[in-house]
Amino acid sequence: MELKPRVTEAINKQINAEMWSSNLYLSMSMHFAHVGLNGFAHWMKLQSQEEMHHAYEMMEYLNKRGGQVKILAVNEVPCEFGTPLEIMEQVYAHECKVSELIEQLVSLAHEERDMPTQDFFWGFIREQVEEEATCTTIIDQLRLVQGHNIIFIDKNMGKREA
């Protein structure tokens, strides 16, 4: 079954959103490295790589289904950030927005009766549940320490594996 133009366009927009997310997290990583929180920098760099990997997966999916991949311009991301807590709250809010975008894509695929696309993006919906939960845990820990002993959280963030 050939992809409908609306589905192809929506996937290309999601690819762009994933690339923007990758750049956002890379910018946050560089901010953390600049202020000496190398564990947070490591965690965010891996997050950036994960988002770019998602974009690649979506491009491969489009190609498999006969859709044309369009690499769209990626808007500039911020490069100034606040405290680690404020940054992680931004990450959580952004992950919620990404969840919403993917849910909209699945709804569109449902409207277009495109079960393979629904199935493909359900995997991302499941992953978003984990992303949001991870952010919530980090935010809870940052709130608990109230700005003190952040170096211990930083050390734990540095243990993240791909």
Rosetta blueprint (number, residue, H / E / L):
1 M L
2 E L
3 L L
4 K L
5 P H
6 R H
7 V H
8 T H
9 E H
10 A H
11 I H
12 N H
13 K H
14 Q H
15 I H
16 N H
17 A H
18 E H
19 M H
20 W H
21 S H
22 S H
23 N H
24 L H
25 Y H
26 L H
27 S H
28 M H
29 S H
30 M H
31 H H
32 F H
33 A H
34 H H
35 V L
36 G L
37 L L
38 N H
39 G H
40 F H
41 A H
42 H H
43 W H
44 M H
45 K H
46 L H
47 Q H
48 S H
49 Q H
50 E H
51 E H
52 M H
53 H H
54 H H
55 A H
56 Y H
57 E H
58 M H
59 M H
60 E H
61 Y H
62 L H
63 N H
64 K H
65 R L
66 G L
67 G L
68 Q L
69 V L
70 K L
71 I L
72 L L
73 A L
74 V L
75 N L
76 E L
77 V L
78 P L
79 C L
80 E L
81 F L
82 G L
83 T L
84 P H
85 L H
86 E H
87 I H
88 M H
89 E H
90 Q H
91 V H
92 Y H
93 A H
94 H H
95 E H
96 C H
97 K H
98 V H
99 S H
100 E H
101 L H
102 I H
103 E H
104 Q H
105 L H
106 V H
107 S H
108 L H
109 A H
110 H H
111 E H
112 E L
113 R L
114 D L
115 M H
116 P H
117 T H
118 Q H
119 D H
120 F H
121 F H
122 W H
123 G H
124 F H
125 I H
126 R H
127 E H
128 Q H
129 V H
130 E H
131 E H
132 E H
133 A H
134 T H
135 C H
136 T H
137 T H
138 I H
139 I H
140 D H
141 Q H
142 L H
143 R H
144 L H
145 V H
146 Q L
147 G L
148 H L
149 N L
150 I H
151 I H
152 F H
153 I H
154 D H
155 K H
156 N H
157 M H
158 G L
159 K L
160 R L
161 E L
162 A L
